[in-house]
């Protein structure tokens, strides 16, 4: 971990790490119930499949994965980033020897930094500080230059620069362009994405031959002027809520290795809970003592307490609750209001594996003084008491905006 005197020039600004995390870019779960899980995230929540990867191809003998269900991994998105939510088959991975520590069902927690050089400098720095790296390089599909490292509980955190963008025609990058993948840290500088496309065209590659998602549900809902298959639109991923066996060790990792800032500490039923940010949002990651898992009635098989998914506005949040209930998805308030400070209106659902998904529409933003809003000024309300229309909300429509069309 860095000393108090160690600083790095990151784009002309001195920081404690040789990189700066800007946002949560994507996230992944390893699922036991793949078929039901894909239906939940794609059909119910509206993520679009951008690419499919057959994990069974890694098997030396097909019998290794026979009878273990869908062997595919699914890369899914809500916007133009190639993937935001990644779903992998846990049983198949374990059969092929790719198992995680007990309680680790998160496949990846992926943080975006500002440049490829930041990724390269991070790799060197982690090595120098003896911070365990799982792997580095450039993954396909997705084309994201990255490095993976473990937090003290075994969750894989990924730092990456950029990710493949899927444009107006909905096609991902074709497999014929995967030759630009790397399984080790790349030498710098690298050619730009534009030049990769130019080279592919010169080779006669059909650049429109990649995967394209076809929606199953009809677009019948008028969602603020756009016809969509669901009465809501996902506009942001996160925050991530994690249970940890050693709160101080986890806090030291996210602070000293990754550069997160403590926004708020909550004492709930005698247990300290920490809320950390990487940008202006109140929290990007929350660290909760593992002892609270049973108290909250959350799944004992996972150390992921919850994953947040932000919808476009308050009306859509209310409509999402109604839509999911109509499709027999149970709506709860599993995460008590005191444990999501900065988010006044939130509902939770469970995926088929029992992971908690927090739906919300706005998060408190932290300004120049670095202080969160006093608790007495927050408007925490239980789901049953939500008004049809909010008189005013200082947090509405603040933070990172969604770019691009909704459909």
N, C-alpha and C positions, 0 to 999 in steps of 0.2 A: 504494500500500500504506500502511497506517496507521503513524503514528509511535508510539514507545513511550508517549507521553503522551496519545494519543487514546483516549477511552473513550466508551461509549454506555450509556444506561439501557435495559436490556432487561428489561422486567417487574419493575423495581425492583432489578436487579443490574447493576453496571458491568462491561461486557465490551469487548474490543478491536474487535468488529464489532457492528453494530446488529441482530444476530440471533444465534441459537444453533442449530446443526444438532443434531437429536436422533438421527436414524437414517437409514440408506439406505432410502428408500421404494420406489422401483422402478428398473428398469434396462431397457435395450433394445439389441438387436442389429439391424443391417441385414444381411440374409442374401441370398446368391446363390441358394441352394437352398431356396426358400421351402416347397415342398410337403413335402420331407423334413424341413426344420427344424421346421415346425409339428407334424408327426407326432412328432418327437423330444421336443419340449417339452410337448406336450399328451398324447400317448398313452403315452410312456415315463415322463416325469417327473411328469405329473399336473397341470400347470397347466390351469386352466379358462378357456375363451374367455369374455370379458365383453362384447366389442364387436368388430365388424369394420369397417374403413374402407377403401373402395376408392380406392387412389391413382390409378388410371387416369382418374378423373373430372377430374383436373387437366390432362389432355392436351387440347391444342387440336385434335389430329387423332388418331383411334384408331390410326393407323399408327405413331405414336411408340412405343407400348408393345406392338405386336403381336408375338407370339412370344417374349415375355420372361418367360413363366411367370405364376404367380399374382400379380395386381397388388394384392392386399389386404394391409393391415396388420392385425395381430391384437393386441388388448389381452387379456392373460391374467392370471389371479390364482391364488393358493393359499389366500387367506383372504377377508376381507370387503372389503379395499381393492379398488377397481375394477380396478386393474392393478398387477402386480408385475413381470411380464416382458412387454416389448413387442417384437414382431417385425415388421420392415418389409422390403419387397422392394428390395434394393439396386440391381438392374439397372433396375427401373422408375424408381426415384428418380433414378438417374444419367441415364436417357433424358429425364427431365423437367427436367434441369438442377440437381438437388439433390444434388450430389456433395460428399464430404468430402475432407480431406487424405489423401494416401496413407497406408495403414495404419490409418485410422480406420474401424472397423466397428462401434464402439459408437454406438448412436443417442442414448442419454442415460444419464447417471448422476444420479439424482434424490434429493436430500437433503431431508428433512422438517424444517421449522422449527416454532416453537411458535404462531405467530399470523399472521393476515393483515397486521397492522401490521408485523411483522418482514419480510415479503416487500416491502411498500411502502418501508420504510426501506432495505432492501438495494438496491433498484433505484436510489434516489437516491444512495446511497453509492457504488455501483459507477460511476455516471455521474461523480460528483465525483472519483473516483480514476482515471478514464480506463481502467477495466477493461471490456474489450469485452463488450457484451451482444448476444446474438443476437436475442432478442425477449422481450417480457413481456406478461402478460395473464391470460387464463383459457381453458384448452383444453377442448374437447368432442371426444370423450367423456372422461369422468373428472372434469370440473368442478373441476380443481385450479388455483387461483390461483398464478401462478408467474413466474419470470424465468430465462432461460437465459443462461449465459456460458461462454466457452471457456477451457480450461486451456492452457498453453504448447504442448502437443502437438496441440491441436485437438479434444480430447474435450469434448463438451457436458455441462456440469454444470448441473443445474436445482435451484433452491430452490423449494419449494412449501409451501403451508399446506393441510393436509387434502387429502382426495381423496374422491370419491363412495364411499359404502359400499353394498355389495350384501348384502341381508339374507336372511332365512329362505327367501324364495320364489325367490331366484336371479336376479331380473330386474334389468338395469341401467336407468339413466334413459332414458326414451324420447327419440327424436330431436326430438319436438315441444317439448321443454324446452331445446333447445340455444340458444335465443335469448338465454340468459344467458351466452353465451360472450363473451370480450373479446379483441381483438387489440392492446391497448395497456394500460399500467398503469391500473388502475381508481381512481376517486376513492374515498376512505374517509370514513365507514363504508359497508359494503354490507349488504344484507339477509341474514338467515340462511337456511340451506338449508330449514328448516321452512317459512318464509314463501314460498320459491320453490315448494314443493310445494302450499301452500295456493292460491297464485295459479294454478298449473297446473290444479288441480281446479276452481277457479272458472271457468276457460276451457273446461271440459269435456274436458280431456286425460285419456286413459286412462293413469294412472301405472304400470300393470302391463303396458304394451305394449312394453317394452324387450327387449333381447336376453337369451336364457336358454340357458346351455350344457347340452347333453345328452351325457352320458358314453357313449363307444363301448364300453368294456370292461365286462364284468359285475363286480359287486362281490362277489368270492368269497373275499377274504383277510380273516381275522380279525386286524385291526390293533389290538391292545390293547383289544379289546372292541367295535370298530366294523367293520362290513363295508365294505371299500373295494376298488376295482379294482386296487390295487397294494399290496404289503406294507409301505408306508411312507407318511409324511405330511410334506410340506414345511412347516416352521414359521417359517422366516426366510430372508431374502435377504442375500447378502453374506458375506464381504468382496469388494471389487473389487481385482484385481491388474493394474497397468498398467505397460507398458514406456514409458520416457521417453528422449528424446534428450538432455535436459539435466536431470540429477537435481536440481541445486541450484535451477534455475528452477521445476521442478514442485513441489519442496518449499516454496519461497517462496510459490507460489500457494495451495497447500492450507493452509498455515499462516496466511499474512497475509490472503488474500482470503476464505477459507472458515472459518478458525478451528480447524483440526485440530491435535491435540497429538501429538507424537512419542512413541511408546511404546518402540520398540526399533529399533536399527540392527544389521543383520547384514552381516558381511563374508563373501561367498561367492565362492570362486575369484577373489579379488582385487577383487571388485566390491561397492560399498556398496549395500545395499538398505534402504529405510526403511519402517517400519510405523506408520501413523497412526490415531488414533482420534477419534471425535466424542462418544463416550459412555463406558460402562464396559467395552465389549468390547476385547480386546487390540488389534485393528486393524479398521478399517472400509475402509481403502484402503491398498494397498501399492504403493510406487514402486520399480521395478526398472530398472536400466540396459538400454537396448535391445540392448547387446552380448550380453546373456545369452539373447536369444531363440534364436539358432542353437545355443548351447551346450545349451539345454534341449530342442531339437528341436521347438519350437512353430511353429505356422503362420506363414510369413513375410508373410502378407497382412494380419495384424492386430497392433496394439499392445496388445490386451487379452491379458494373460498368462493370466488365469483369472477366473472368477466363482464365488464360494462359494454353496452352497445347503445350509442346515442342515435336518437331519431330526430327528424328535421324540426319538429315543433311540438308544442304541448298538445294540440288537437290530435296530431298523429299518434302521440303516446297513448292518449285515451282510446283512439280508434284501434290501435294495436292490441290493447288489452281486450277490447270487445272481440276483435277478429280471432285472437288466439283462443279465447274462451269458446267461441263458436266452433272452433276446430278441436275441442276437447283437450286443450293445453291448459294445465292448471296455473293460475296466476296467484302468487303469494307475495308476502313481504318478508322473505326469509332473512334478508340482511336488514336488521333494525335501522331506523333512521339515524340513530346515534353513531352507527358504524359506517355511514356514508356521508360524512360532513362535506358540505359544498354541493351536494345534490339534494334538492328539496323534494322533488317528485320522482319516485322510482318504484317500479314493480319488478318482480323476479319470476322467472320460469326455470324449469329444469329440463335439460336435454335428456334423451333416453338413457344415457349413462349416469345421470344424476348430477351433472355439473350445473351450477347455478349461473344463470345469465341475467344480468341486471339491465333493464330497459329504462332509459331516462331521456330527457330532452335538453337539459341545460346544466352547466357546471360553473360554479363560482370561479372567477379569474383573479389571479394575484397580481397586484400592481407594483409600482416602484418601491414601496416600503416593505414588500415581502411578507405582509401580514394578512391572515385570513379574516373574513368578516366575523365580528363577535357573535357568539351563539345566539344571543337574545334577538339579533336582527334576522335570523334565518326563519324560513316559513315551512318547517317540516310538517307534513300532513300525511295521515294514513290514507291508504288507497280509497277507503270508503268515504272519506271526507273531501276528495278532490272536487273542486268546483268545475262547472262546465267551461268557464272562461276565467282566466286570471286577470285581476284588475291591473296588476303591474308586476314585473319581475325584472330586477336589475341584471340578472344573469342571462336573460333570454337573448339568443343570437350573438353571444360573445364567443371568443375563441376562434380556433381554426375553422374557416368556412369550407364547405364542400364545393369542389370545383367540378364543372361538367354537368351535363344533363342528367336527370334522374333515371331515365329509362334507357 
